[in-house]
Amino acid sequence: MDVLMKGAAMAFAESTSARGIGFAARRMTVAAWCVTLATAFAIASVGCVVTALWVFVLPEVGPVGAPLIAAAALFLVCLPLLLIAQSVLRRPWQTLPARALPDAAIPALLIAEASRLLEENKGAALLAALLAGATAGNPNRK
């Protein structure tokens, strides 16, 4: 029991340190911002390409033809994307294998498995409950 208490104390100290949950949340926030900025830069680069195309064809086709050619180029880029999206939405999602058990047997099987795992891992379950309670009761958490 002493080993479990020492492990619980170490885990509690780790959860309140800078490398705990807050560190993972900060990493995910930074990753989300990076993806958002990369998307904005990609959109801006497409705009630059279309503007360059517009400026390039302007002397040859005039002020009316240049925007039409730029719009046609954007349409040609969007068309395959729309077709891919349509094919993805129409495809039946059969990634999971067909169930071998009837629907009524699944809850009973899950309850039996959960009971067996709880009996085998009582110490870990109690430790997890202790840590969850300590984390929830921590007044300094953000």
HUKAVEN-V445370 format. One record per residue. RES is the residue in one letter. SS is DSSP state (@ for helix, = for strand, . for the rest). PHI is phi in radians with two decimals (none if undefined). D_LAST is the distance of its C-alpha to the last C-alpha in Angstrom with 1 decimal. Layout:
BEGIN
RES,SS,PHI,D_LAST  RES,SS,PHI,D_LAST
END
This chain:
BEGIN
M,.,none,31.0  D,@,-1.11,30.2  V,@,-1.14,29.3  L,@,-1.12,26.8  M,@,-1.16,25.1  K,@,-1.13,25.1  G,@,-1.11,23.6  A,@,-1.14,20.9  A,@,-1.14,20.1  M,@,-1.15,20.1  A,@,-1.15,17.9  F,@,-1.13,15.3  A,@,-1.11,15.5  E,@,-1.17,15.2  S,@,-1.22,12.1  T,@,-1.61,10.3  S,.,-1.39,12.2  A,.,-1.22,11.9  R,.,-1.67,14.0  G,.,-1.49,11.9  I,@,-1.16,10.1  G,@,-1.07,8.2  F,@,-1.13,11.8  A,@,-1.14,13.2  A,@,-1.15,11.0  R,@,-1.15,12.1  R,@,-1.09,15.6  M,@,-1.17,15.8  T,@,-1.13,14.9  V,@,-1.10,17.6  A,@,-1.11,20.0  A,@,-1.13,19.6  W,@,-1.13,20.4  C,@,-1.10,23.3  V,@,-1.14,24.7  T,@,-1.12,24.5  L,@,-1.14,26.3  A,@,-1.10,28.8  T,@,-1.13,29.6  A,@,-1.11,30.2  F,@,-1.18,32.4  A,@,-1.15,34.3  I,@,-1.13,35.1  A,@,-1.12,36.2  S,@,-1.20,38.4  V,@,-1.13,40.1  G,@,-1.08,40.8  C,@,-1.14,42.3  V,@,-1.12,44.5  V,@,-1.15,45.7  T,@,-1.12,46.5  A,@,-1.10,48.4  L,@,-1.09,50.4  W,@,-1.04,51.1  V,@,-1.14,52.4  F,@,-1.17,54.4  V,@,-1.61,56.3  L,@,-0.99,56.7  P,@,-1.17,60.0  E,@,-1.59,61.5  V,@,-1.99,60.5  G,@,1.59,60.0  P,@,-1.25,57.3  V,@,-1.63,57.4  G,@,-1.30,57.4  A,@,-1.08,54.6  P,@,-1.17,51.8  L,@,-1.17,53.4  I,@,-1.18,53.4  A,@,-1.11,49.7  A,@,-1.15,48.9  A,@,-1.13,50.9  A,@,-1.12,49.1  L,@,-1.14,45.7  F,@,-1.13,47.1  L,@,-1.17,48.4  V,@,-1.35,44.9  C,@,-1.31,43.4  L,@,-1.03,46.1  P,@,-1.09,45.3  L,@,-1.13,41.6  L,@,-1.15,42.5  L,@,-1.16,44.9  I,@,-1.13,42.3  A,@,-1.09,39.8  Q,@,-1.12,42.6  S,@,-1.19,43.6  V,@,-1.19,40.1  L,@,-1.27,39.8  R,@,-1.45,43.3  R,.,-1.18,42.9  P,.,-1.24,42.5  W,.,-1.52,39.5  Q,.,-2.05,41.1  T,.,-1.39,39.0  L,.,-1.59,38.6  P,.,-1.22,41.7  A,.,-1.11,43.5  R,.,-1.27,42.6  A,.,-1.57,45.1  L,.,-1.80,44.1  P,.,-1.18,44.6  D,@,-1.08,41.6  A,@,-1.25,42.3  A,@,-1.45,42.1  I,@,-1.16,38.7  P,@,-1.06,36.6  A,@,-1.14,38.8  L,@,-1.15,38.5  L,@,-1.14,34.7  I,@,-1.14,34.7  A,@,-1.11,37.2  E,@,-1.16,35.3  A,@,-1.11,32.0  S,@,-1.12,34.0  R,@,-1.11,35.6  L,@,-1.14,32.4  L,@,-1.16,30.9  E,@,-1.12,34.1  E,@,-1.29,34.1  N,.,-2.19,30.5  K,@,-1.08,29.9  G,@,-1.10,28.3  A,@,-1.16,25.8  A,@,-1.15,25.0  L,@,-1.14,24.5  L,@,-1.11,22.4  A,@,-1.12,20.1  A,@,-1.13,20.0  L,@,-1.08,19.2  L,@,-1.16,16.3  A,@,-1.11,14.9  G,@,-1.15,15.4  A,@,-1.16,14.0  T,@,-1.19,10.7  A,@,-1.19,10.6  G,.,-1.55,11.7  N,.,-1.29,9.4  P,.,-1.29,8.5  N,.,-1.60,6.5  R,.,-1.31,3.8  K,.,-1.84,0.0
END
